[in-house]
Amino acid sequence: MRIHDVLALARERHQAPEPWLEFLRVPALSVGLYRLRAGAADLQEPHAEDEIYYVLEGRGVLRVDGEDVPVSPGALAFVPARADHRFHSIAEELVLLVCFAPAEGSTVPDPMD
């Protein structure tokens, strides 16, 4: 069993220069924190794994395959594998709990993509 204090990790992330911190990884799942400052550009590309975002702090808009949805604390968003997605219009720093299944980067890319 592993226990992680996600709120403590989120507090520590406010001072870190890197936007991503993975803190749990097993073959079927990886979990981390993603931080985007107010006004920042989210440069991520589609992932080969299913993904869940849970908003811990902040406000912004999540675009998935051209559809925009405002997000704020308590919002949980599912993004299917390979969907084009990114956050934008970040009004307040976003701190997101992110879960990948299977673990991020563990899926072999489809050569037909």
Secondary structure, 3 states (H helix, E strand, C coil): CCCCCHHHHHHHHCCCCCCEEEEEEECCEEEEEEEECCCCCCCCCCCCCEEEEEEEEEEEEEEECCEEEEECCCCEEEECCCCCEEEEEEEEEEEEEEEEECCCCCCCCCCCC
